[in-house]
C-alpha cells in the first residue's frame, strides 16, 4: 500500500514536471531570472570586499547567497502557492478529491517538483557564480549547505500551501503572494548589504523566515573559521516556521474553489 502511494507521488511529481517544461517561455525565464539578478546586482554594487562571518569575500559571494535564497523561496513558496491556488480555482483539485487517490500524494508530488526546480536554480547560481565571480563553497561545509537547502525548501513549501488558504482566487494570487514575501527580501539583508542596521530591522529580520534562511546559507557558504557550516539557531527558527506552515495548511487547506 505504501509502495503504491509513493508511486502516485512520483507520478504527480512527473506530471507537474512535464507541465513545467512544456511551457518553454516560463521555464526559460524561471532559470534565467536568478542569473539576471546576479549579474544586475553585481554590476550595480561592484565586486568590493565585504566582511561575512569574520571573512573577507567579494560582494558577488554575498549576492550569490541572496539569489540562492530568492530562487528557493520563489520555487517553493511563490510558484507553489500560485500554481496550487490556480489548480483549486479551476476545479482541478476538486477532481483529484473525487478520485480514490490519497490527498497527500498529490500535494507531495507538487512539493517534490518545486524542490527539484529549486535545486536546479541553486546549481545554476553556484555554477555561474563560480565561473563569473569566483564564488566557492568550501568542501567541508557542503553537508551543511545541503541540510540548509532541504530544510528551507520544506519550510517554504509548507508556508506556500498555508498561504493558499488566504488567497481568494487565482487572479489575486500573484499580487497577494508576492506582496507577502517580496518586501522581506529588502529588509532581510538579502539583496543589498545593510551596514549598521537599526535594532528594529534586526528584530524584523529574525522574526520572518527569509532572514534565518539567508543567514543559514551564509554560514554554510562562508563559514566562520573552524565552523562546520551549520547555523543551529537560524535552522531551528526555519524549522519552526515550517511546522507552523504545515499545521496551518493541514487545518485550512481547501480542495474546492472559494465561493
C-alpha positions, 0 to 999 in steps of 0.5 A, a space after each residue: 500500500 505504501 509502495 503504491 502511494 509513493 508511486 502516485 507521488 512520483 507520478 504527480 511529481 512527473 506530471 507537474 514536471 512535464 507541465 513545467 517544461 512544456 511551457 518553454 517561455 516560463 521555464 526559460 525565464 524561471 532559470 534565467 531570472 536568478 542569473 539576471 539578478 546576479 549579474 544586475 546586482 553585481 554590476 550595480 554594487 561592484 565586486 568590493 570586499 565585504 566582511 561575512 562571518 569574520 571573512 573577507 569575500 567579494 560582494 558577488 559571494 554575498 549576492 550569490 547567497 541572496 539569489 540562492 535564497 530568492 530562487 528557493 523561496 520563489 520555487 517553493 513558496 511563490 510558484 507553489 502557492 500560485 500554481 496550487 491556488 490556480 489548480 483549486 480555482 479551476 476545479 482541478 483539485 476538486 477532481 483529484 478529491 473525487 478520485 480514490 487517490 490519497 490527498 497527500 500524494 498529490 500535494 507531495 508530488 507538487 512539493 517534490 517538483 518545486 524542490 527539484 526546480 529549486 535545486 536546479 536554480 541553486 546549481 545554476 547560481 553556484 555554477 555561474 557564480 563560480 565561473 563569473 565571480 569566483 564564488 566557492 563553497 568550501 568542501 567541508 561545509 557542503 553537508 551543511 549547505 545541503 541540510 540548509 537547502 532541504 530544510 528551507 525548501 520544506 519550510 517554504 513549501 509548507 508556508 506556500 500551501 498555508 498561504 493558499 488558504 488566504 488567497 481568494 482566487 487565482 487572479 489575486 494570487 500573484 499580487 497577494 503572494 508576492 506582496 507577502 514575501 517580496 518586501 522581506 527580501 529588502 529588509 532581510 539583508 538579502 539583496 543589498 548589504 545593510 551596514 549598521 542596521 537599526 535594532 528594529 530591522 534586526 528584530 524584523 529580520 529574525 522574526 520572518 523566515 527569509 532572514 534565518 534562511 539567508 543567514 543559514 546559507 551564509 554560514 554554510 557558504 562562508 563559514 566562520 573559521 573552524 565552523 562546520 557550516 551549520 547555523 543551529 539557531 537560524 535552522 531551528 527558527 526555519 524549522 519552526 516556521 515550517 511546522 507552523 506552515 504545515 499545521 496551518 495548511 493541514 487545518 485550512 487547506 481547501 480542495 474546492 474553489 472559494 465561493 
